[in-house]
Amino acid sequence: MRFFRKLKVVDVPVKTVPSKSDFKIYFRVQIAASKSRIEAKSYNFKGLSPIYREKEGDLYRYYFAKETSYKKVLKLKRKAEKKGYKSAFVVSFNGNEKIKLDKALGKAK
């Protein structure tokens, strides 16, 4: 003879804490900012590629490259400077959020 109990299934929400691997630190070189929207094409940025455009407030910010290595992004910054972007600088991100460079360098491995 078989005995079966009726089981009640209950969904319990589980809070997950993001692990370090859930956050992606990367670096970009900012080469320009403008109130005007410019197509993110290499011919508009002296042949540099890839170009990323992000709107922040009333400004469009234009970035060159996307690297997880700080050493590589510094080389790319020098490349942008040689192309005429003398005020280019490195910007760090954690996912889609801008973070301070020193914080990114502490997290990046």
Residue frames as a rotation matrix with the C-alpha (Angstrom) as fourth column:
MET 1
0.584 0.812 0.000 0.00
0.812 -0.584 0.000 0.00
0.000 0.000 -1.000 0.00
ARG 2
-0.450 -0.739 0.501 1.38
0.745 -0.620 -0.245 3.42
0.492 0.263 0.830 -0.95
PHE 3
0.404 0.502 -0.764 1.05
0.817 -0.574 0.055 6.53
-0.411 -0.647 -0.643 1.18
PHE 4
-0.356 -0.454 0.817 1.29
0.754 -0.656 -0.036 9.94
0.552 0.604 0.575 -0.42
ARG 5
-0.130 0.267 -0.955 1.19
0.727 -0.629 -0.275 13.20
-0.674 -0.730 -0.112 1.40
LYS 6
0.691 0.333 0.642 -0.13
0.670 -0.628 -0.395 16.27
0.272 0.703 -0.657 -0.22
LEU 7
-0.310 -0.871 -0.380 2.77
0.904 -0.394 0.166 18.64
-0.295 -0.292 0.910 -0.50
LYS 8
0.842 0.506 -0.187 2.25
0.451 -0.851 -0.269 22.33
-0.295 0.142 -0.945 -0.46
VAL 9
-0.116 -0.879 0.463 4.67
0.979 -0.179 -0.094 24.27
0.165 0.443 0.881 -2.63
VAL 10
0.800 0.290 -0.525 5.46
0.435 -0.883 0.175 27.76
-0.412 -0.368 -0.833 -1.45
ASP 11
0.304 -0.699 0.648 7.54
0.651 -0.345 -0.677 30.28
0.696 0.627 0.350 -3.35
VAL 12
0.657 -0.214 -0.723 9.86
0.583 -0.464 0.667 32.07
-0.478 -0.860 -0.180 -0.99
PRO 13
0.888 -0.376 0.265 11.63
-0.053 -0.655 -0.754 35.16
0.457 0.655 -0.602 -2.31
VAL 14
0.498 -0.817 -0.293 15.36
0.821 0.335 0.462 34.88
-0.279 -0.470 0.837 -1.89
LYS 15
0.918 -0.294 -0.266 17.51
-0.325 -0.943 -0.080 37.97
-0.227 0.159 -0.961 -1.67
THR 16
0.596 -0.778 0.199 20.73
0.799 0.549 -0.245 37.57
0.082 0.305 0.949 -3.52
VAL 17
0.596 -0.543 -0.591 23.80
-0.096 -0.779 0.619 39.58
-0.797 -0.313 -0.516 -2.83
PRO 18
0.943 -0.260 -0.206 25.71
-0.214 -0.004 -0.977 40.39
0.253 0.966 -0.060 -5.99
SER 19
0.585 -0.811 0.005 29.12
0.637 0.464 0.616 38.81
-0.502 -0.357 0.788 -6.07
LYS 20
-0.019 -0.699 -0.715 32.24
-0.149 -0.705 0.693 40.61
-0.989 0.119 -0.090 -7.23
SER 21
-0.795 -0.331 0.508 31.96
0.383 0.375 0.844 38.85
-0.470 0.866 -0.172 -10.58
ASP 22
0.186 0.941 0.283 28.54
0.934 -0.080 -0.349 40.46
-0.305 0.330 -0.893 -11.16
PHE 23
0.741 -0.001 -0.672 30.22
-0.027 -0.999 -0.029 43.85
-0.671 0.039 -0.740 -11.49
LYS 24
0.434 -0.573 0.696 32.18
0.900 0.306 -0.309 44.56
-0.036 0.760 0.648 -14.60
ILE 25
0.419 -0.415 -0.807 34.85
0.074 -0.870 0.487 47.23
-0.905 -0.264 -0.334 -14.27
TYR 26
0.207 -0.422 0.883 35.99
0.975 0.161 -0.151 48.75
-0.079 0.892 0.445 -17.53
PHE 27
-0.177 -0.420 -0.890 37.63
0.290 -0.886 0.361 51.90
-0.941 -0.194 0.278 -18.84
ARG 28
0.533 0.285 0.797 36.96
0.846 -0.168 -0.506 54.26
-0.011 0.944 -0.331 -21.74
VAL 29
-0.673 -0.711 -0.207 38.78
0.671 -0.703 0.236 57.28
-0.313 0.020 0.950 -23.13
GLN 30
0.515 0.823 -0.239 36.60
0.635 -0.554 -0.539 60.39
-0.576 0.126 -0.808 -23.23
ILE 31
-0.494 -0.729 0.473 37.57
0.849 -0.287 0.444 62.44
-0.188 0.621 0.761 -26.25
ALA 32
-0.851 0.247 0.464 34.75
0.003 -0.881 0.473 64.98
0.526 0.404 0.749 -26.51
ALA 33
-0.410 0.826 -0.386 31.56
0.766 0.083 -0.637 66.37
-0.494 -0.557 -0.667 -25.00
SER 34
-0.983 0.110 0.148 29.00
0.017 -0.747 0.665 68.44
0.184 0.656 0.732 -26.85
LYS 35
-0.412 0.910 -0.038 25.45
-0.345 -0.194 -0.918 69.71
-0.843 -0.366 0.394 -26.67
SER 36
0.140 0.397 -0.907 25.14
-0.988 0.001 -0.153 68.62
-0.060 0.918 0.393 -30.30
ARG 37
0.508 0.091 0.857 24.49
-0.157 0.988 -0.012 65.01
-0.847 -0.128 0.516 -31.20
ILE 38
-0.045 -0.612 -0.789 27.20
-0.992 -0.069 0.110 63.71
-0.122 0.788 -0.604 -33.54
GLU 39
0.848 0.307 -0.432 27.02
-0.404 0.902 -0.152 60.33
0.343 0.303 0.889 -35.21
ALA 40
0.458 -0.675 0.579 29.34
-0.564 0.283 0.776 57.93
-0.687 -0.682 -0.251 -33.40
LYS 41
0.961 -0.179 0.211 31.24
0.276 0.574 -0.771 57.04
0.017 0.799 0.601 -36.57
SER 42
0.260 -0.952 -0.161 35.01
0.787 0.113 0.607 56.85
-0.560 -0.285 0.778 -36.85
TYR 43
-0.193 -0.358 0.913 35.11
0.883 -0.469 0.003 59.40
0.427 0.807 0.407 -39.71
ASN 44
0.659 0.458 0.597 33.69
0.143 -0.855 0.498 62.01
0.738 -0.244 -0.629 -37.32
PHE 45
0.922 -0.328 0.206 36.45
-0.267 -0.154 0.951 61.29
-0.280 -0.932 -0.230 -34.79
LYS 46
0.291 -0.894 -0.341 39.67
-0.951 -0.308 -0.005 61.30
-0.101 0.326 -0.940 -36.83
GLY 47
0.006 -0.244 -0.970 39.50
-0.592 0.781 -0.200 57.59
0.806 0.575 -0.140 -37.61
LEU 48
-0.812 -0.288 0.508 39.27
-0.584 0.391 -0.711 56.40
0.007 -0.874 -0.486 -34.00
SER 49
0.197 0.869 -0.454 37.11
-0.697 0.450 0.558 53.33
0.689 0.206 0.694 -33.49
PRO 50
-0.170 0.974 0.151 35.01
0.829 0.058 0.557 52.16
0.533 0.220 -0.817 -31.74
ILE 51
-0.876 0.029 0.482 33.25
-0.191 -0.937 -0.292 55.33
0.443 -0.348 0.826 -30.62
TYR 52
-0.351 0.774 -0.526 30.55
0.907 0.421 0.014 55.32
0.232 -0.473 -0.850 -27.94
ARG 53
-0.651 0.248 0.718 28.07
-0.171 -0.969 0.179 58.15
0.740 -0.006 0.673 -27.37
GLU 54
-0.329 0.571 -0.752 26.20
0.915 0.389 -0.106 58.61
0.232 -0.723 -0.651 -24.10
LYS 55
-0.009 0.412 0.911 23.84
0.052 -0.910 0.412 61.37
0.999 0.051 -0.013 -23.10
GLU 56
-0.305 -0.126 -0.944 24.42
0.940 0.121 -0.320 62.78
0.154 -0.985 0.082 -19.63
GLY 57
-0.179 0.350 -0.919 22.19
0.387 -0.834 -0.393 65.68
-0.905 -0.426 0.014 -18.71
ASP 58
0.795 0.482 -0.369 22.20
-0.100 -0.496 -0.863 68.09
-0.599 0.722 -0.346 -21.64
LEU 59
0.042 -0.873 -0.485 25.59
-0.931 -0.211 0.299 66.89
-0.363 0.439 -0.822 -22.93
TYR 60
0.978 0.026 -0.209 26.57
-0.115 0.895 -0.430 64.06
0.176 0.445 0.878 -25.23
ARG 61
0.286 -0.920 0.269 29.82
-0.703 -0.011 0.711 62.47
-0.652 -0.392 -0.649 -24.15
TYR 62
0.816 -0.089 -0.571 31.95
-0.460 0.499 -0.735 60.69
0.350 0.862 0.366 -26.72
TYR 63
0.395 -0.642 0.657 34.21
-0.550 0.408 0.729 57.84
-0.736 -0.650 -0.192 -25.70
PHE 64
0.282 -0.442 -0.852 36.84
-0.810 0.366 -0.458 55.89
0.515 0.819 -0.255 -27.59
ALA 65
-0.505 -0.543 -0.671 37.43
-0.276 0.838 -0.471 52.21
0.818 -0.052 -0.573 -26.82
LYS 66
0.606 0.576 0.549 36.26
-0.755 0.198 0.626 49.98
0.252 -0.793 0.555 -23.98
GLU 67
-0.090 -0.773 -0.628 38.91
-0.226 0.630 -0.743 48.02
0.970 0.075 -0.232 -22.08
THR 68
0.915 0.324 -0.239 39.07
0.128 0.330 0.935 46.06
0.382 -0.887 0.261 -18.86
SER 69
0.222 -0.924 -0.311 42.84
0.975 0.215 0.056 46.62
0.015 -0.316 0.949 -18.68
TYR 70
0.799 0.023 -0.600 44.00
0.201 -0.952 0.231 50.00
-0.566 -0.305 -0.766 -17.39
LYS 71
-0.243 -0.966 -0.082 47.37
0.110 -0.111 0.988 49.60
-0.964 0.231 0.133 -19.15
LYS 72
-0.468 0.126 0.875 45.65
0.865 0.268 0.425 49.02
-0.181 0.955 -0.234 -22.50
VAL 73
0.612 0.776 0.155 43.36
0.791 -0.605 -0.096 52.01
0.019 0.181 -0.983 -22.08
LEU 74
0.445 -0.541 -0.713 46.35
0.069 -0.773 0.630 54.25
-0.893 -0.330 -0.307 -21.30
LYS 75
-0.645 -0.658 0.388 47.89
0.399 0.142 0.906 53.21
-0.651 0.739 0.171 -24.64
LEU 76
-0.135 0.701 0.700 44.61
0.980 -0.011 0.200 54.02
0.149 0.713 -0.686 -26.36
LYS 77
0.732 0.311 -0.606 44.50
0.480 -0.867 0.134 57.41
-0.484 -0.389 -0.784 -24.61
ARG 78
-0.181 -0.887 -0.425 47.95
0.026 -0.436 0.900 58.19
-0.983 0.152 0.102 -26.05
LYS 79
-0.632 0.037 0.774 46.65
0.747 0.295 0.596 57.15
-0.207 0.955 -0.214 -29.48
ALA 80
0.466 0.872 0.149 43.73
0.884 -0.465 -0.042 59.60
0.033 0.151 -0.988 -29.12
GLU 81
0.523 -0.349 -0.777 46.15
0.170 -0.851 0.497 62.35
-0.835 -0.392 -0.386 -28.06
LYS 82
-0.586 -0.796 0.155 48.30
0.262 -0.004 0.965 61.70
-0.767 0.606 0.211 -31.14
LYS 83
-0.347 0.565 0.748 45.18
0.930 0.106 0.351 62.07
0.119 0.818 -0.563 -33.30
GLY 84
-0.595 0.030 0.803 44.65
0.160 -0.975 0.155 65.54
0.787 0.221 0.575 -31.83
TYR 85
0.579 0.815 -0.010 42.51
0.116 -0.070 0.991 64.92
0.807 -0.575 -0.135 -28.77
LYS 86
-0.393 -0.897 0.203 44.98
-0.009 -0.217 -0.976 66.55
0.919 -0.386 0.077 -26.37
SER 87
-0.462 0.270 0.845 42.46
-0.861 -0.366 -0.353 66.79
0.214 -0.891 0.402 -23.52
ALA 88
0.240 0.525 -0.817 41.45
-0.313 0.838 0.447 63.09
0.919 0.148 0.366 -23.68
PHE 89
-0.494 -0.377 0.784 41.17
-0.861 0.082 -0.502 61.35
0.125 -0.923 -0.365 -20.33
VAL 90
-0.770 0.144 -0.622 40.29
0.095 0.989 0.111 57.94
0.631 0.027 -0.775 -18.90
VAL 91
-0.156 0.807 0.569 36.84
-0.961 -0.258 0.102 57.32
0.229 -0.531 0.816 -17.42
SER 92
-0.972 -0.196 -0.130 36.00
-0.156 0.950 -0.269 54.21
0.177 -0.241 -0.954 -15.39
PHE 93
-0.050 0.998 -0.044 32.70
-0.866 -0.021 0.500 52.33
0.498 0.063 0.865 -15.19
ASN 94
-0.899 0.013 0.437 31.19
-0.228 0.838 -0.495 49.61
-0.373 -0.545 -0.751 -13.08
GLY 95
-0.177 0.830 0.529 28.56
0.819 0.422 -0.389 48.14
-0.546 0.364 -0.754 -15.35
ASN 96
0.117 0.288 0.950 26.80
0.828 -0.557 0.067 51.20
0.548 0.779 -0.304 -16.77
GLU 97
0.942 0.260 -0.213 27.62
0.336 -0.698 0.632 53.43
0.015 -0.667 -0.745 -13.81
LYS 98
0.301 -0.852 0.429 30.54
-0.052 -0.464 -0.885 55.87
0.952 0.244 -0.183 -13.84
ILE 99
0.878 -0.116 -0.464 32.84
0.478 0.176 0.861 55.44
-0.018 -0.978 0.210 -10.86
LYS 100
0.726 -0.680 -0.099 35.93
-0.625 -0.714 0.315 57.22
-0.285 -0.167 -0.944 -9.63
LEU 101
0.493 -0.610 -0.620 39.12
-0.491 0.393 -0.777 56.03
0.718 0.688 -0.106 -11.26
ASP 102
-0.521 -0.750 0.407 40.89
-0.765 0.199 -0.613 55.26
0.379 -0.631 -0.677 -7.98
LYS 103
0.038 0.629 0.776 37.94
-0.763 0.520 -0.384 53.12
-0.646 -0.577 0.500 -6.89
ALA 104
0.884 0.287 -0.370 38.04
-0.468 0.578 -0.669 51.22
0.022 0.764 0.645 -10.21
LEU 105
0.107 -0.930 -0.351 41.76
-0.586 0.226 -0.778 50.65
0.803 0.289 -0.521 -9.94
GLY 106
-0.502 -0.211 0.838 41.25
-0.852 0.289 -0.437 49.21
-0.150 -0.934 -0.325 -6.46
LYS 107
0.335 0.748 0.573 38.65
-0.531 0.652 -0.540 46.80
-0.778 -0.123 0.616 -7.83
ALA 108
0.774 -0.025 -0.633 40.16
-0.605 0.269 -0.749 45.97
0.189 0.963 0.193 -11.23
LYS 109
0.261 -0.702 0.663 42.39
-0.401 0.546 0.736 42.93
-0.878 -0.458 -0.138 -11.34
